[in-house]
Amino acid sequence: MKLRFIFLLTILWTVVNLQAQNSQKPNQLVSDAKVSLTAIDVDLFALSPNNKRTSIPAEIKTYSLLNLNKTELENINKKKAPFIHISIPQQGRNDLQLELVEVFPFAPGFSIKTAPSMETITPNVGKHYRGIIKGQERSVAAISIFDDQIMGFVSHPAATGNLIIGKMETSGDHILYQDDQLAHLNKFECGTEDNVLEYTDKELRGHDADTRSLSDCVRLYLEVNYDIYVNKGSSTANVTNYVTGIFNQVSTLYTTEQINTVISEIVIWTQPSPYTATTSSGMLNAFTAHRQGFNGDLAQLLSYQASGGIAYVDGICRSNPDYSMSYAGVQSTYQNLPTYSWTVEVCTHEFGHLFGSQHTHACVWNGNNTAIDGCYSVEGNCSNPGLPTGGGTIMSYCHLTSAGTNFSNGFGTQPGNVIRSKVTAANCLQACSGSGGGGGGSSCTDNILNLEVRTDNYPGETTWEVKNSAGVVLYAGGPYATPNTLNNIELCLPTGCYTFTIHDSYGDGICCSYGSGYYNIKQGTTILTSGGQFGTSEVKSFCATASTPTCTDGIQNGLETGIDCGGPNCPACPTCTDGIQNGQETGIDCGGPTCPACPTCTDGIQNGQETGVDCGGPNCPSCPTSGSVQVTTLAGHYFETGMDGWIDGGSDCNRLSSNAPEGIYSVQIRDNSGSPSSMTSPVFNLSQFDSVTVEFKLNAVGFETGEDFWLRYYNGSVWTTVKAYNLPTDFNNNVILNKKVKINVPLASYAQFRFQADASDDSDQIHIDAVIIKGYKTSQGATCTDGIQNGQETGIDCGGPSCSVCPTCSDGIQNGSETGVDCGGSCPACSTCTDGIQNGTETGIDCGGTCPACSSCTDGIQNGQETGIDCGGPSCPACPNGGGTTTLSGHYFEIDWDEWVDGGSDCARYQGTLSPEGQFSIRIRDNSVEQSAMTSPAYNLTPYNSITVSFKFRAEGMENGEDFWLRYFDGSTWSTISSFTAGTDFGNNQVYTVTITYNSNFGSASKFRFQCDASDNDDNIYIDAVVISGSSSSSIQNIEIEESFDQSYFIPRSTALNIYPNPVHNVLNIQTNEEIHEIAIFNISGQIVKHVTENFQNGIDLSEINSGLYIIRIDTDEHSYTEKIFKATGN
């Protein structure tokens, strides 16, 4: 049986997500918009001067109250703004920068009705946007703009929870806050096991999902209960704002999985409804009992009446529409605070069940019937895998745990694969520009036909398809699973004739040996074709008609072979080969909307009686005798495998497999929405051409008299319209035409072309195909400056009797394509400082001359074949201690992170008196795994047998028994070198110096990590002065912890240490009464650039290092000092 079971969600706490522009993920949507659009800066918010309000719930500790700029809001609602940049200020933080693209999350024929009268209303549905945080491609943002408010969410995988923006319920202020602060209030439990439905390996791995899942539309029917209407001030406009804003967010989450969802219909109860149950299951039962069929593929009832949510699993294309319905118990606010993310989560979650996904804690995943996460008690017989480290996904219960649910995580890999597989396998869905699939209504604007297929005893043998006159498959179905069952399929077809083909794989038809199967196609009550007794297959023709055909109704219908012509009843149709000027021809067999253009002297091709391109013959100017026209085909685009580099303008531009002028696919543009109604070419360099032609094929559907579309040209700064094509002057509906345009304007090096519809609504469609672009250049005879090899030249513009000698690789000068003297280009490569040989002006192999200085035993850095700094190898003195110790890096964090990696929310670069040394240090806290950690850059430690890590730290608020760790990564796994425990190894508010020597078989991509393992955000460790050294000899593994005085080590120069001059040009002097043992100088990336162990009294020669900021560490017999110095240029 196909029957699935019900998922029931019960929320314990009484308070507790469409045709978009396309199915692109938000980051790709923004990326594509940047190619053809300029973002409009929108300044909508300012921080409220009073950020402290008693109306904010006590649970919300961090938030920003915002004042809405109503003038700017009114402006953005009035003008077209397909691509915007919004800057949202935050209290105590940098502004939140959003890049957003406008989308239209509604199906063709979308409507809003009031119940119980089912009267259609037309409130404003607002403007809806999707996008990302600027520069953060893994982030997700969904924002809706209405007349008086803005609502939406922003999410990033590195953040905890989601940022929510919306209007406060009892004031005009807007608020921006992180929803994880309320996560503990959003609690629910599931009362039904959900491990009954088993997934195939292909479904889990996504092998069943193909490109159909990127184009098929799932239409969502939404019904809004009376209690929401009352809560929203008994205003259908307010309800519409709330519901469309929520479902822009829901649809955005599905686009991250490459699933198209659009709202097909919203029904709002403006009187008490029959939905009065107190449980979610009772609400769903009432919904399915009352609403017998609906206008959409999946349906959802929204209400405050009962908390939680409930849905059937696997609800797409179910023969019983009850199994395609769900209920979501939503909530608008919590104590005056907008809680949109709770509603978005439950709506997206319940639709996720209808799409076919079960909970992530069900034992149905991974190909071995185990759970993905352990955010709730597992459903089934498998072990609990624990909490996910990066936050939960949509189908999880991780909002009940510390892991939380992060919208930017989407559905996760396996649930996402299952959903895409289910959409791909669904045979009732259509591409987003079509009419969608059936839940009981229709938005078809063409002719509605009904196909009935009753299966016999062997339904798995039966398949069928409907093709148009071009042989393109428009609909297909089967094989079926249930025998002796009537299957009803709605067909939405333009007026015209089609073929229906039915197949039986066994070869005995569907009647009458093994059952009484049959098929028929009806338009209204008229049966157009029928049958059932056949062998392997049967083909039947039928025609869809709008009304009784006549020879004067202006459309091709009945048996006509053209518009009002042909067939047995109408006059013969004009042709382009009958030798007379008739129809709409402007010449004999040429001109008009159906025949080739009549020859002219400006069309860019040689035709008619021309003897050249636009020249010669009796009508055109004489052709030039000094040269010829060179024709270059720049592009040929047929859209069979994709957009061929053209840019999809938006919601009114789609690549489709219907009505193509040539082949199977074309690009459809429609309506008059500006850029969203257009398709834009790649960039061409046309500067070398005298003229260019654009050839294309078109097929119009649904255009009305006077409506037009344009071909436009972009010269790098402005768009101009080259040609406007008007119906019926230039084309007619349902007639495939060839068009060609020549452009003679000065041509640019950064040029583009654009087809743009300028009609009136979505039913006005132009299908563009076979776009060929050619460039034309007239040669005026061979010259030595025309950039080509012609005449008697032996090279490009060189050689022969007239031009200069061609360059060679041995003439001692840089010429031709050479990048150096007799090298580069077509000659041997020029010498470089990385080619492994001594050449050019080098004084050594890849060093000296114009290259970096060659290594020496006195330059203060480890280079060449040295095994330590200025020691070891064949040329320098031996390093002490059997190979010596090499300081690999020193990190003091005074400038930035020194290449260490910030783990997340519980790791920060700190400035203040708690830093163990200097002004800055790194603070780690809590026990959030990687988010409570700082990680070093990678080191190649293979030359070393032991590594020494020294660092300073200070603890604050650590309780006895709490600890932090130093960990090591060998390239594949992390291991703990040492842990430091409060009360045993250290106390609070005291600076400690730690030196750890560690022996291992070190790797080439080694890392170190400091990680806090405490209990909350009040437990802080401040890390500073991290120095990492390597030794080629093995050392005794040792850990030393030295308690230091609580003081700043950036010592004023007036005390025990004086460094001068600073800034320094060449020699840095150091004055102190203490005995200096060692001096090390580090760049701001933590790399050591100078190391001195003797002759301190004469100063430190810094002439060889580059200008810039450095850190100097001076070790004496009493202290270790750290100072910032600036190396200046010049002397």
N, C-alpha and C positions, 0 to 999 in steps of 0.2 A: 504494500500500500504506500501511496505517496503522502499519507497523512503524517504530519509532524506534531510535535507536542507544544504546549504553551509554556513560555517563560514568564514567571511571576516575580516581580520585584516589589517588595513592601518597604517603604521608607519609614523608619522608626521615628525619626525626628519630624515634627509636623511642618518644619520649614525646610525646607531642603536647601540636529541641529537640522532640480532648479536649473530655466536655461540660463546658465552663467555665460560670461563672455565666451568661454570654451572650457574644455576639460583640463586646461593647463594647471600645473601646480602654481601656487602663488609666486614663487621665485622666478619661474619661467615666464609667467604673465608679466612681471615687472621687467625682466630682461628683454622681452620682445617689445614692450612698450617703449623702452629707451631707444630702440632703433628708429622708430618712425614718429615718436611723439616727444614733445617738450613738457616736462612736469610743471604744473602750475603750483606755486607756493601758496598755501592756504594757512592763514594765521587765525585760527579759530579760538584759541584758549589763552588765558593769562592766569597766573596763580592768584587765588583769592587772598586778599590782604589779611583775612582772619582764617587761618588754617585750623584753629581749634574750635570745634563745634560740639556742643553737648549732644547733638542728635546722632553723632557717630557711635556705633556700637562699641562697647568696651573691648571686644575681641580684636578690633582693628587698631593696631599700634602704628603702622606705617601707611600713609596715604597722602594724596595731594588733592586739595579742593580747588576747583577750577571755575573761573568765570567765563561764560560763553560769549564770544563776540557776535552779537545778533546781526550786525550789519554785514559782516563777512559771511555769516551763515545764509543770510538772504541772498547775497551775491552768488555764492556757490550753488544754491538751489535754482537760480535763474539761468545760469550760463552752462554751456557744455564744458565739462571738465573731465575728459576721459582718463587723464593721468595727473595725479596730484601728489604733492609732498606736504605732509602735515608735521609740524613740530609741536609736541605736547610738553609743556613744562612740568617738572617734577620737583616736589619739595625736597631740598637737600641733595639733589642728584642732577646729572646732566639731562638736557631735554631729550625726550623720546622722539627720534626721527623716523617717520613712516613713509614708505613709498607705496602708493596705492593706485590700482587700476579699476576703473568703473566696470561693473558687470551687470547683467540683467537676469536675475535668477528666476525667470518666469517662462512657462511654456507658451508656444503659439496658442492663441485663443484663451489665455489665462483670464479667469473671471473671479469676482467676489460676489457672493450672494448672502442674503439674510434668510435665516430660518425662523419660523416655519414657512413663510410665504415663498421662499426661493426666488425673491426679486433680486435682480442684478443691480449692484451699485458700483460706482466708479470713484472711490477715494484715491487720493494721492498715495502712491506706493513708495515714495522716497527715492533716494539715490544710494546705491550699494557698491561698496568697494572691497577689493581683496589685495593683499600684498605682503610686504615684509618690513622688518626693521632695516633701515638703510645699512647696507653692507653685511647683513646677517642672513645669508641665503637659506639657512635651516630654520629660520623663524617663520611664523605664520601670523597674519593679521587680517581681521575682518571688521569693517567699520560701515555702519549705515547712518545716513544723514537725513534728517527730517526737518520739518518747518520750525520746530522748537527744541530739538534735542538731537543728541548723537549717542549711539550705543555700539558696543562691540567688544572684542577681546584682542590681546596680543600675547603670543606665546613663543618661548625659545627653549630648546632642549636643555640648555645649561642652567635655566632658572627653575626655581621651585614653584609649581603651580602656574597660574596664568594671570596676566594683568587684565583687569576689567575696567571699562570706562562706561559711564552712564549717568543719567540724571537722578539726583536724589528725589525721593518720592514727595517730600513735603516742602521743598525749596527749589529755587531756580538754579542752584549750584550743580555742577557735575563733579564726579569723584573718580579718581584713578587709584586703584588699590590692587594688591596681590591676593588672589582668592584662597591661597593656602592658609591664610590667617583664620578662615572660617571652615577649614576642611573638617574639623572635628564635629561640626554641626550637621554635616551632610552624611547621614548614616542610613543604610538600608541592608536588608538581607534577602536572599533568594530562597523560596520555599519549595522549589522544584528541581530535581536532578536534571542536568542538561548534558548527559553523555550518551544519549540514545542515537543521535545522528552521527554516523561515522564518515570521515572524509577520506578521499582517495589520496594517494601520494602525489598525483598530478595536481589535485586541488590545493594541497598544502604547499607545494613547490611553485605553484603558479603556472604550470605547464599547460593548463587548460585555458589560460587567459591570453587572447590575442588582441589585435588592434580594434576589434569590435567594442571591447570594453572602454575604449577611448572615445568612441563616437556615439554609441547607443545612449539614449536618454531614459532615465527613470523618472517618471512624473509622479510627484507627491501630492496627494489630496489631503487637505487639512480641514478639520472641523473644530470649531472653537465653542466651548460650552458657555452657557448663559452666565455662569459665575465670573468668568473672565471679563465678559462684556460689562457687567455691573461694576467690577473692580476698576475698570478703565473709564469710569465716569459715564457709562451707558453711551459710549461714543464708538461708532464703527471705525472712525478715522484713527482713534487711539489704539483700538484692537489691531487694525491693519498695520500700524507702525510697529507695534510690539511683535506680532507674528512674523512679518516680513523681515524685520531686523534679526530675530532669533534664527530664522531659516536661511538668511544669508550666511550666518556663522555655521550652521549645520552643513550647508552645501559646500562651504569653504573646506571643512574637514573632509568631506568626501572627495573634493578635487585633489587633495593631497594623496589620495589613493587612485587618482586618475578615473574616478567615477563621476559621470554627469548626473546631477539631480536638479530638477526644476519644479517649481510649484505650478501645478495645473489648475487648481481651484481652491479657494478658501470659502467655507460656509460658516457664518457667524450667527449664533443663536441670540436674537434680540428679545426673545420671550422665554419663559421657563421651558427647559428641554426635557426629554424623557430620560436623560442621563443623570440619575440621582443616587446611584449606589454609593456605598461607603468604602468599597474595596476596589482595587484596580481590576480584578477579574470580573467583578460585577459591572464595572463601567464598560469593559470590552464586550461582555455579553449583551449589554443594552445597545452598544454601538452596532454590533453585527446584526442584532435583531431589527433595529430601526432602519439602518442605512443599507438597503438591498441594492448593491452595486454603486459605483462611484466613478467620477471622472478622473482617472489616474491609474497608475500601476500599483502603487502602495498607498495605504491610507493611515492616518493617525488622528485620534481624538485628543484634544488638549483641554485640561480642566484643572482647577484647584480642588475639585470635589474629593478625590481620593489620592493619597500620596503614592509614590512609586511608579512603576510602569509594567506593562505586560505586552507581549507580542508572540506571534507564531514564528517558528523558525522556517526559513526557506520559503518565503511568500511570493516570490516573483513568478508570474505566469501561472498561477494556480487557477484551475477551472472553477473552483468555488471561491468567490471573492472574499468570503469571511476569513480565509487563511492568509489574506494579504492585508489584514487590518491590525492595528495596534492602539494602545492607549499610553499616554504620557501624563503623569501627574506633575505639573509644573509649579513654579513659584516665581513671582515677579520681584519681591523684595524681602529683606530681612531687617527689621527694625530701621526702616527708612532707607536701607542700602540696596542698590540694584544687585541682584544675584543672577545675572544672565547665564553665567557659566554652569550653574546647577541645571537650569532648564535646557541649555544647549547639550549638556552631557546626557541627560535622560532621553531627550528626543533623538539624538544621534545614536545612542546605545540601542533604543528600541527599534529604530529603522535598521540598525546593524543586524539584529536578529532576523528581521524580514528579509534582509539581503542574504542570510544563510550562515552567519557567524554565531557560535556559541560563546560562553564566557571563557576567559583565558585561564580560569582555575578549574575548568572541566578537564577530565582525563581523556581528551580526544585529539591531542595535538602531537607534533614532533614525529609523526609516523609510527609511534610506538605506544599510543594511548596514554600519554603523560600530560601534565599540565604545563602551561607556559610560565605562570607565576603562582605564588602562594599568598596573594593578597586577601584570600578568603579560604575557608575550608574547602579542600578539593572535592569536586563532584565526580565520584567514581573510585575505582580501586587503583590509586597511584599515590606516590609520595608527594609531600609538599616541597616544591623547589625553593621556597623562600621568596623574599621581596626582590623586585628588580632594582638595580642600582641607579638607573636613569629615570625613574618615575614610571607610572603605569600608562596603559593605553585605553582606548575608548571602551573596549569590551571587558575591562577589568573592574575589580572592586578596590583598586589601590587608593581611591580617595578615602577609604576607611583606615588606611595605614599611614605611617610616616613617609612612605614612598611617594604618595600623592599621585594625581593624574595630570599629565602634561599634554595639552592639546597638540603641541608640535610633534609629539610621538605618534600621532595618528592612531590607526588601528593596529599597528605592528605588522611584521612581515607575514606571518601565517594567516591571521584573520583577514588581512588585506588581500592575500592571494586567493583565499576562499571567496571573498566578495567579488573580486574580478572574475574568477572562474564562473561563478553563478550568473553574473551579468552576461558573460560571453556565451554561456550555454542557453540563455533565455531566447526563445524564438518569437516572443510576442513584443519585443522592444524594437524601436526604430531609431535611426539617427536623430540627433537633436533638432534638426530642421523639420523632421516629419511630425506625424501626429501622435507619436508615443504608442504605448500599449494599453490594453484595456482593463479597467476595473469597473466598467459600467457606463462610461460617458465617452464623448468624442469631441475633439477640437478640430476635426477635419473641415477644411474650407473648400475642398474639391467634391467629387462625387463619392458618396458612401455606398459601397457594395458589401454584401455579406457572402462569405464562402462557408459552406457547411461540408464537413468531411466526417462521415460515419465510418468507423473502422470495422473490419471483419474480425474473425477469431485470431488473426495474427497481425496485430497493429504494428509490430516492429518492421514489417516489410514495406510499409507505405510511406512515401515522401512525395512532395509536390513543390512547384514553383510557379510564380506569375512573372512574365517578362513583358516589357514594353516593346514598341515597334522597332527599337534599336537593338533588341536582344539583351537588354540589361535586366538582371533579376531584381525585381522590386520587393517580392515577398517569397518566403519559402517556409516549409514546415515539415514535421515528421523527422525521423520515425516516431511513432507513438508508443505509449506503454500500456494503455488500458484497452482491452478488446471491446467491441460492440458498443462504442461510446461516440456520441455526437460531439464534434469539436467545431466551435463557431469562431470564425476569424473575420474581423472587420477590415476591409480594404478601402483605403483612401486613394482614389485615382483621379487624375485630371481627365477631362474629356478626351477620348481617343480609343484606339483598339489595342487589344492585348492578347497574349496566348497563355493558356493554363495547361501545364503538363503534370500528369500524375504518374508515379512509378510504383510498381510492385516487384520487389527484388526476387520473389519466387516465380513470378510470371503467370499468376492466375487471377490478377485483378483483385477487386475487393467485394465482388458479388459474382456468383451466388453459391459457389461450391463450399466455402467455409465461412458462412455468415452472410448477412444481408447488408453489406456496406454500400455506400453511395456517396456522390458528391454533387453539389450544385452551387452556382453563383447567381445571386439575386441582386437586382437594383430595385429597391422598394419591394413590390410584390411580383415583379416580372422576373421570371427565371431566364437568365441569359444563356446558360449552358448547364448540362448535367450529365451524369453517367455513373458507371460503376463496373460494368462488364467489359474487361479488356484483358490483354495479356501482360506483357512486361511494362508497357507504358501507353499513354494516350495523350494526344495534344488536341485541345479545343481552343477556338478563337472566340472572343467576345468583345464588345465595345461598351464603354461607359459614356452615357450621353447626359447632357444637362437638361435638354428639353427636346421637343419634336424638331428634327432637323429641317431647315429650309435652305434655299439657295441664296438667301438674302440676310441671314442672321449674323454675318460677320465672323463666324467661327467655323472651324473644320469639324463637322460631325456627320452622323449618318454614314452613308457610303461615299461621301465626298473624298476625293484624293488631294484636295487643296481647300483653301478657305472659299466656300461658296462656289466650288467648281469641281468638275470631274465626277466620275461615277455615272450611274445610269440616268440620273435625274437632272444634273446641273450641266451648264456649258463646260466645254473642255477648258482645262486650266492652261494659262499661258506658260510657255517654257522658255528657257534661255537658249534654245537650239532650234526654234521654229522659223527663224529667218525673217521675222516681222517684229515691229515694235508694238508690244501690247502689254496688258497688265500695268504694272507700275514702272516699267522700263523707261529709262530716259534716252536710250538709243536702241538700235537693233540688237536684241538679245543681250543688252548690257544695261547697267544702272538699276536704280530702285533697290528695294530691300532684299530681293531674292536672287538677282543675277550679278555676275562679276561687274565691278566698276568699269564704266566706259573709259577707254584709254584717254589720258590727258598728258600734257607735256610737263606735269609737275607731280606725278604719282610715284616717282622713284623706281619705276621698272620699265624695261623695254617691252612695249606692246603696241597694238595697232600697226601702223606703217612706219614706226620709228626705226631708224638704223642704229640707234644707240639708246642708252637710258635717258629718256626725256629729250631726245634730240634726233634730228634727221627726219626724212620723209616729207610729205607735202604740208604737214600742219605745224611741225615743231621747228625750233631754231636749228641751224646746221650744227652738226657735232664738231667739237674741237679736233683739229688735226695734230695738235702737239702732244696729245696724251690719250689715255683711256681711263674709264671708270673702274676702280677696283672695289669689289663688293665683298664685305666681310660679314658672315653670319655670326652674330654675337651671342645669340641664345635661341633655344627652342624648348618651350615648356609645355608639357602635355599632362602633368599632374597625375600620372597613373600610379606613382609610388609615393607621392607626398606633395608638398607645396612647391617643390623645385626652387627653393630659395626665396619665393615670394612671401610676403608678410601678411598674415591674417589680421585684418583691421580690428575685428572684435565680434560682437554678438550677432551682427548681420552679415557675416562673411563665413562661409563654410565650404569645405571640400566634400563633395557628394558624389554618389554613384548613380544618381538619377538625372535625366534630362541633359546628359553630356552631349555637346555638339560633335565630339569625336572620341572614340574609345569608350572607356567605362567611367572615368572620373573627370570632373571639371570643378571649377570654383564658382560657387554661387554667391552673388552679392544682391542685397535687397534693401528696401525701405529708403530712408533718407537721413541716417543718423550720423553723417559726416564720416570721420575716420572708421568707426565701426562698420560702416557700409562699404568698405573699400578693401582692395587687395593691392599691395605695393611691391614693386619689383626689387631685386637686388640692385646694388650700385654698379653702374657702368662708367668707364672712362670713354667719353665720346669726343674728347677734344681734338682727336686726330682726323675726324670725319667732317666732310662738307655737309652731309645730310644723313638722316637715319629714317628707316621705316619700321612701323609696328604692324604686323599682320596678326589677325586673330579670328577665331570662330566664336559665334554667339548663338544662344538659344534663349528666347524670352518666354517667360511664363507669367500670366496674370497682370501684365502691364496695362494701364489704361491710357486713353488718348491724351497726348500732351506730356505724359511722363517720359523721363529720359535718363540716360546714364552718360558718364563722361570718361574720356581718356585724358589724363593729365600728365604734365611733365615737370620735373623738379630739377633746377639748375644748380643746386647746392645751397640756395638761400630762399627761393620762393617757389610755390607751386603755381602753374598756369594751366588753364584748360585748353588742350589742343583741339578737341572735337567733342561736341555734345551730340549724342544719338537720340533722336526723338521718335516716339511711336505716333502715327504710322509712317512718318516721312522716311525714316532710315531703317526701320525694321517692323516686323509684326510678331505676334505671339506664336509660339510653337513652330517657328520656321528657322532652320539652321542656316546661318549666313556667314560668308567670308568677308572680312573688312580689312582695309589697309590704309594706313595714314603715313604721310611723309612729313617730317619735321625739318625745316631749314634754318631755324633760329640758331644763333651762335651756340654751339654745343659745349657742355661743361665736362670737366674731368671727374666730377662727382654728380652723376645724373641718375635719376630714377623715373619710373613710369608708374601710374596708378589708374586702375579702373575703379570708378566710384558711382554707386547707384544714387539717383536723385528722384525717388518715386514717392509713395505715400505710406505704405505699410508693409508688413512681412509677406503678404501674398504677391507683391510685385518683385519678381526675381529675374536676374540676368545670369546665365551660366556662361562663363568665359573659358575658352579652351584653345589649345594649339597656338600659343603666343610665340611668334617668331620675330626677332629683332635683328635688323641688318644695318650695317654702316656702309656709307658710300664715300669714296675719296677719288677725286679726279686728278690724275697724274698730268703734269704739264711738261713731261719729258724728263729725262734723266738729268740730275744735277748732283753736285758734290755736297749738297746740304739737305737732301730730302729724307735722310734717315733710312734709306733702303739701298740694297745693292742692285743697281740697274745700269743700263748702258754698257760701257766697257770696263766698269769698275771690277776690281778683283776682290774687293771687300766692301763693307758698308761705307759709302762716301769716300773711298780711297782706292788707289791703284789705277792702272790703265793710263792712257795718254793724257787725260785731262785733270785727274785729281791727284792729290798729294800721295806720297808713298804710304802704304799701310804700315801700321805699327808692328814691331816684332818684339820678342822677349830678349833681345840682345842689342838694342840700339842705344842703351844707356840713358834713356829718358822715360819718365812715366807718361804713357799715352795709351790710347785705346781703352780697353776695359781694365787695365792694370790698376791695382790698389796701391802699388809701390813702384819703385824703379825696376822695370823688367820682372815684376812678380805680381802675383794675384790676378784675378780674373781668369783669362784663358792661359796665363803663364803659370809656372810653378808657384806654389803658395809662398807668400812672404814669410820671412822668419818671424817667429813669435817667442814670447818668454815662456811658452809651455810646450814646445815641440820636442824637447828632450835632446837637443843638439846645440852645440855652440855655433851660432851663425850671426849674421848682421854685425852690430857693434858690441855684442856681448863679450865680456872678459872671462866668462865661465859658461858652463852649460845652463842656459836660461837665466843668467844673472849678469849683472854689470851692464855698463852702457846705458841704454834706455830702459833696461829691465831692473827689477829690484837688486839692491846691492848683494854681492856674493857673500855667502856666510863666512864668518871668521870666528876665531876662538876668543874674541874680545868684544862681541857686539851685544852681550847681555841677554841673548835669547837662544833657545835650543833650535838649531837648524842644521842643514847639511846632514852629515853622518854622525853628528854628536849624539851621545846617549844621555847627556845631561846638559845644563846650561853652560856653554863654553867649555865642555869637557867631554871626554870619551871619543870613540871613533878613531880613525887612522891618523887624524891631523892634530887633535887637541890633547892636552894633558889628560891623564886618566882621572875619572871621577872618583871622589872619595867613597869609602865604604863599599867597595866592590861594584861600583856602577853609579853611585850617587843618587840623590833625590831630586826629582824634577817637580817644581811647583806648576801644576797644570792650570789652576785658576784661583782667583780670589774674588769673592762676591760680598760687597758691602751695601748694596742696594741704595746708594745715595742718589743715583741718577734715575734709575728705573729698576726693573726686575732682574737685570743682569742675565737675561736669557732663561731664568727659571720660569716655570710654568705655574700659573695661578690655577689651583685645583677647582675652585668654585666659590660658593656663597660663604663658606667658613674659612676662607683664606684671603688675606688682604695685605697690601703694602701699607705699613703704618709709619706715621711721622709723629714724633713726640718724645717725651722724657722717658718712656718705658723702653725705648730702643737700647739694647745692651751696648751699642757703640755708635757714635755719630747721631744723626737725626732720624735716619730711616732704618727700618727692619721689616721682616715679614711676620705677620701675626697669623697663627693657626689656632683653631678652637674646636670644641664639640667633638663628635665622633661620627662624622658623616662620610667616612671612608675617603675617597679621592677629593671630595669637596673640602675636607679638613686637611689637605696636604699641599705641599709645594714640591715640585719635581725639577731636578736639574736638567740642563741640556745633556746631550749624549756625548760620551767620551770614548775614544779608542784607547783602551787600557791594556791591549795585548802585549805591549813591550814591558809591562811591569809585573813583578811578583807580589808586591804589597802596595797598598794604598793607605794614605793617612788623610783623614778628614778631621779638621779642627773647626770649631765654631763656638760662638757665644750664645747664651740664651738667658732669658728671664721668664719666670712663671708668674701668673697673676690669677688668683681665684681657683687654683687647682686644689682639689680635695685629696686627702691621703688615699693612696691606692690608685688614683688616676695617673695616667702615664702618657708619654709620647714616644715615637719610635724613629730611629734612623734605619732606612731600608735600602736595599741594593737590587738593581735590575740587571740581569746578565744577558739581556736580549730576548729572553722568552718568559722568564718568571721573576716575580718579586720575592725577596727573602729579607727577613729582619736581621740587621746587624746587631742592633742593641736597642733595648727599651729603657726609658728613664722614668722612675716612679716617684711621685710626690710623697714626701714623708720618709722615703728611703734614700733616694739619690739627690733630692733637691728640696728646697723650700720656696715659698712664694716671695716675690719682691726682692730677689737677690740675683746678681749677675754671676753666671758660671761660665768657665771656659772648659771645653771638652776637646780632648784629642783622642782619636780612635785609629788604631792601626789594624788593618784587615788584610788577610792573605786569601787569595783565591785564584782560580784559573780565569782571569778576566777576559771580557769580550770586547768586540770592536764597537758596540753600541751600548755601552754601560751607562746607567743613570743612578742617581741617588735621590732619595725622597725623605723629607721630614713629615711625619703624619701624627696628628693629635688623636688620642683615644680617651677622651674625657666623657662628659655627660651632657653639657649644654653650652650655650653661647657665652656663659660667664667664665668658662675655663679657658684661659688664654696662654699661649706660649709664643714668645717673641724671639725669632731666630736672626742672627746677624754674624758678620765676619766669617763667612764660610770659606775656608781655604782647603783645596784638594791637591795633594801631592802624590807622586808615584815614585817607587823605587824599584830598580831592577833586581835588587837582592831581597830575599825573604826576611821579614822582621818578626819578632815575637808579637803575636796578637795581643793588644793591650788597649784598655780604656782608662783615661785619666780625666777626672772631673776636678777642676780647680775653682774654688770660690773666690770671686773677685770683689773689689770694692765697688759700691754702687756709685759710679761716676761716669761722666761723658768722656769718651776717648778722643774727641775732637778738642784737643788741649789748646787754649788760647796761646798765641805766640808770646805773650808777655810772661808766661810761666816757665816750665822746665824745658820747653822746646821752642826754638825759633827757626823758621824756614824762610829763606829769602833768596832772590827776589821772587815774588809771586803776583802776577804772571812772570814766567821765566823764559828767556830767549835761548840760552845755551847751557850755562852752568848754574845748578841749584845748590845753594849753601845751606848747611844744617848745623845749628849751634845748640849744644846741650852739655850739661855737666855729667851726664850719664855715659857709660861705655856702650857704643853702638856695635851690635853683632851682625846685623843684616838689614839690608834695605831692598824692598821690592816695590815696583811701580806697575800698576794695572791699568788697562784701558777700561772704558765704561762697560764693555762686554765681559769683564772679568778675566781677560787674558793678560798674562804677565808679559810686559814689554821690556823691562829692565830689571836686572838682579845684580846687586853689588854686595860683596862680603868683605872688602878691604879698601884701604886708601880713602877713608871717608873725609879726612881733614882737608883734602883739596877740592871738595865739592863733587857733585854728580854731573857728569857730562850728558846733557840731554839733546845735543845737536842732531843726533841721528833719528830721533823720533818725530812723528808728525805733530803739527799743531792740534790743540784740542784739550779737553778736560780729562784728567787722570786722577787716580787714587794712589797715594804713596803710603806704604806701611813701613815704619821704622821700629825695629826690635832692639831694645837696649837690655842691660842687665837688670833693670827694674820694671820697665813697662813695655807695652806694645802700642805705639802711637799710629793713628791714621789721620791723614789730612787730604784735602782736595787741592790740586795744583793745576794751573792752566799753562800749557806750553804755547807761547806766542810765536808768530812768524817773524822772520828777519833776524837781525842781530841786535 
